[in-house]
Amino acid sequence: MDCPVDSGVLSETSGEEDFEIVPLDVILTDIAANKLREIFNTEPGDVVLTLAVHRGGCSGYLYDMQIGDKPEQIGHQFEDVGGIPIAISDFDSSLLAGIVIDFQDSLMGGGFKIENPNASKACSCGSSFS
């Protein structure tokens, strides 16, 4: 069963909701850091790994990982984790605090995997959480 459609970046769809800003705390496994370094080496310019949360998915929220231009300083937190520059929106920080990003290379479902201590449940596809 596929997850429902993505409804957009949480910080852009939430209007004036109150939110708690939590300090950036991301852990990269050695395998994930190495894979990200490989990817960063092919990207031109000053890029960062931006982590975000979208509304949608089977469980309510979807993860979004993108490598691209550095977002605006205001409203974001930045950190270098194992040589990987990471940005997270202040709005998403409480949902992403303490996540562990791993990389699994397999024929069935390989890629980046996120373990989130803030998630009360996750869907079977591993793409969404609540």
ChimeraX attribute file (.defattr): number of C-alpha atoms within 10 A of each C-alpha:
attribute: neighborCount
match mode: 1-to-1
recipient: residues
	/A:1	6
	/A:2	9
	/A:3	17
	/A:4	14
	/A:5	11
	/A:6	14
	/A:7	14
	/A:8	15
	/A:9	18
	/A:10	18
	/A:11	19
	/A:12	10
	/A:13	12
	/A:14	13
	/A:15	8
	/A:16	8
	/A:17	8
	/A:18	8
	/A:19	13
	/A:20	11
	/A:21	17
	/A:22	16
	/A:23	15
	/A:24	22
	/A:25	15
	/A:26	18
	/A:27	18
	/A:28	18
	/A:29	13
	/A:30	13
	/A:31	15
	/A:32	19
	/A:33	19
	/A:34	16
	/A:35	16
	/A:36	18
	/A:37	15
	/A:38	11
	/A:39	11
	/A:40	19
	/A:41	9
	/A:42	8
	/A:43	13
	/A:44	9
	/A:45	10
	/A:46	10
	/A:47	17
	/A:48	21
	/A:49	20
	/A:50	21
	/A:51	18
	/A:52	23
	/A:53	24
	/A:54	20
	/A:55	23
	/A:56	22
	/A:57	23
	/A:58	21
	/A:59	20
	/A:60	19
	/A:61	24
	/A:62	26
	/A:63	21
	/A:64	13
	/A:65	13
	/A:66	13
	/A:67	17
	/A:68	15
	/A:69	13
	/A:70	16
	/A:71	16
	/A:72	10
	/A:73	10
	/A:74	8
	/A:75	12
	/A:76	19
	/A:77	19
	/A:78	18
	/A:79	15
	/A:80	12
	/A:81	13
	/A:82	13
	/A:83	11
	/A:84	17
	/A:85	17
	/A:86	22
	/A:87	24
	/A:88	25
	/A:89	24
	/A:90	20
	/A:91	22
	/A:92	22
	/A:93	23
	/A:94	17
	/A:95	22
	/A:96	26
	/A:97	19
	/A:98	18
	/A:99	18
	/A:100	17
	/A:101	18
	/A:102	18
	/A:103	19
	/A:104	14
	/A:105	10
	/A:106	8
	/A:107	7
	/A:108	7
	/A:109	11
	/A:110	10
	/A:111	14
	/A:112	15
	/A:113	16
	/A:114	18
	/A:115	15
	/A:116	18
	/A:117	13
	/A:118	14
	/A:119	15
	/A:120	9
	/A:121	14
	/A:122	19
	/A:123	14
	/A:124	13
	/A:125	12
	/A:126	18
	/A:127	19
	/A:128	25
	/A:129	23
	/A:130	17
